Amino acid sequence: MEFTIVGTGPEDEAELLSLVRWLRQDPELTGTATVKLVEGEQPPGTMGGVLEAVHVIAGDVVTVAGLAVSVATWLSSRTKQRSRTIRLDGQDRVLPPDATVDDVRALLRELHENGEDAR
């Protein structure tokens, strides 16, 4: 399964970098998930694109469960509470800043099931 956690603009770059570091350091995801930063278009006159999302490829359901725990824990650790958008196959769902592990799992499951139905 592939998921994308979308930023809301250039002000989210530090948050996206934080999430990538968090997920890459999670022992439950190490070796079972691929975590990448997604850059947007490069603004004219700049050296690189703006970070706009974190893309995660999870190989199995156990990894998705670990991802849910990790994302919920990361959200709860943020001092600047804000909603996050998670995307799967072009479908967006908003995850509230106070999301629990069960909320994240349900959202990932819903996105996956809707994505399977669309195929």
ZAMIBA-780844 format. One record per residue (C-alpha): chain; y, z, x; residue number from 1. Coordinates in steps of 0.5 Angstrom, whole numbers. Layout:
BEGIN
+--------+-------+-------+-------+------+
: fidren :    py :    pz :    px : roke :
+--------+-------+-------+-------+------+
:      A :     Y :     Z :     X :  NUM :
...
+--------+-------+-------+-------+------+
***
This chain:
BEGIN
+--------+-------+-------+-------+------+
: fidren :    py :    pz :    px : roke :
+--------+-------+-------+-------+------+
:      A :     0 :     0 :     0 :    1 :
:      A :     7 :    -2 :     2 :    2 :
:      A :    13 :     2 :     0 :    3 :
:      A :    20 :     2 :     2 :    4 :
:      A :    25 :     8 :     2 :    5 :
:      A :    32 :     5 :     1 :    6 :
:      A :    39 :     7 :     3 :    7 :
:      A :    45 :     7 :    -1 :    8 :
:      A :    50 :     4 :     5 :    9 :
:      A :    52 :     5 :    12 :   10 :
:      A :    53 :    12 :    11 :   11 :
:      A :    46 :    13 :    10 :   12 :
:      A :    44 :    10 :    17 :   13 :
:      A :    43 :    17 :    20 :   14 :
:      A :    39 :    20 :    14 :   15 :
:      A :    34 :    14 :    15 :   16 :
:      A :    33 :    15 :    22 :   17 :
:      A :    32 :    22 :    21 :   18 :
:      A :    27 :    20 :    16 :   19 :
:      A :    23 :    15 :    20 :   20 :
:      A :    23 :    21 :    26 :   21 :
:      A :    20 :    26 :    21 :   22 :
:      A :    15 :    21 :    18 :   23 :
:      A :    13 :    19 :    25 :   24 :
:      A :    12 :    26 :    28 :   25 :
:      A :     8 :    28 :    22 :   26 :
:      A :     1 :    29 :    24 :   27 :
:      A :    -2 :    27 :    17 :   28 :
:      A :     1 :    20 :    18 :   29 :
:      A :     0 :    19 :    25 :   30 :
:      A :    -5 :    13 :    26 :   31 :
:      A :    -6 :    12 :    19 :   32 :
:      A :     1 :     9 :    17 :   33 :
:      A :     6 :     4 :    20 :   34 :
:      A :    13 :     7 :    19 :   35 :
:      A :    19 :     2 :    21 :   36 :
:      A :    26 :     1 :    20 :   37 :
:      A :    29 :    -5 :    16 :   38 :
:      A :    36 :    -8 :    18 :   39 :
:      A :    40 :   -11 :    14 :   40 :
:      A :    45 :   -17 :    15 :   41 :
:      A :    49 :   -17 :    22 :   42 :
:      A :    56 :   -16 :    20 :   43 :
:      A :    61 :   -21 :    23 :   44 :
:      A :    63 :   -18 :    30 :   45 :
:      A :    58 :   -13 :    31 :   46 :
:      A :    52 :   -12 :    36 :   47 :
:      A :    47 :   -11 :    30 :   48 :
:      A :    45 :   -10 :    23 :   49 :
:      A :    46 :    -4 :    19 :   50 :
:      A :    40 :     0 :    17 :   51 :
:      A :    38 :    -1 :    10 :   52 :
:      A :    31 :     2 :     9 :   53 :
:      A :    25 :     5 :    12 :   54 :
:      A :    19 :     1 :    10 :   55 :
:      A :    12 :     5 :    10 :   56 :
:      A :     5 :     2 :    10 :   57 :
:      A :     0 :     6 :     8 :   58 :
:      A :    -8 :     4 :     9 :   59 :
:      A :   -11 :     9 :     4 :   60 :
:      A :   -10 :    14 :    -1 :   61 :
:      A :   -11 :    20 :     3 :   62 :
:      A :    -5 :    17 :     7 :   63 :
:      A :    -1 :    16 :     1 :   64 :
:      A :    -2 :    23 :    -1 :   65 :
:      A :     0 :    25 :     6 :   66 :
:      A :     6 :    21 :     5 :   67 :
:      A :     8 :    24 :    -1 :   68 :
:      A :     8 :    31 :     2 :   69 :
:      A :    12 :    29 :     8 :   70 :
:      A :    17 :    25 :     4 :   71 :
:      A :    18 :    31 :    -1 :   72 :
:      A :    18 :    36 :     5 :   73 :
:      A :    24 :    32 :     8 :   74 :
:      A :    28 :    31 :     2 :   75 :
:      A :    28 :    39 :     1 :   76 :
:      A :    30 :    40 :     8 :   77 :
:      A :    36 :    36 :     7 :   78 :
:      A :    43 :    39 :     7 :   79 :
:      A :    46 :    33 :     3 :   80 :
:      A :    42 :    33 :    -3 :   81 :
:      A :    42 :    26 :    -6 :   82 :
:      A :    37 :    21 :   -10 :   83 :
:      A :    33 :    16 :    -6 :   84 :
:      A :    30 :    10 :    -9 :   85 :
:      A :    23 :     8 :    -7 :   86 :
:      A :    21 :     0 :    -8 :   87 :
:      A :    14 :    -3 :    -9 :   88 :
:      A :    13 :   -10 :   -10 :   89 :
:      A :    21 :   -11 :   -12 :   90 :
:      A :    20 :    -5 :   -17 :   91 :
:      A :    25 :     1 :   -16 :   92 :
:      A :    24 :     8 :   -18 :   93 :
:      A :    29 :    13 :   -17 :   94 :
:      A :    27 :    20 :   -13 :   95 :
:      A :    31 :    26 :   -15 :   96 :
:      A :    34 :    30 :    -9 :   97 :
:      A :    30 :    36 :   -12 :   98 :
:      A :    23 :    32 :   -12 :   99 :
:      A :    17 :    36 :   -11 :  100 :
:      A :    10 :    34 :    -8 :  101 :
:      A :     8 :    32 :   -15 :  102 :
:      A :    14 :    28 :   -17 :  103 :
:      A :    13 :    24 :   -11 :  104 :
:      A :     6 :    23 :   -12 :  105 :
:      A :     7 :    21 :   -19 :  106 :
:      A :    12 :    16 :   -17 :  107 :
:      A :     8 :    13 :   -12 :  108 :
:      A :     2 :    12 :   -16 :  109 :
:      A :     6 :     9 :   -22 :  110 :
:      A :     9 :     4 :   -17 :  111 :
:      A :     2 :     2 :   -14 :  112 :
:      A :    -1 :     2 :   -21 :  113 :
:      A :     5 :    -2 :   -24 :  114 :
:      A :     4 :    -7 :   -18 :  115 :
:      A :    -3 :    -8 :   -19 :  116 :
:      A :    -2 :   -10 :   -26 :  117 :
:      A :     3 :   -15 :   -24 :  118 :
:      A :    -2 :   -19 :   -20 :  119 :
+--------+-------+-------+-------+------+
***
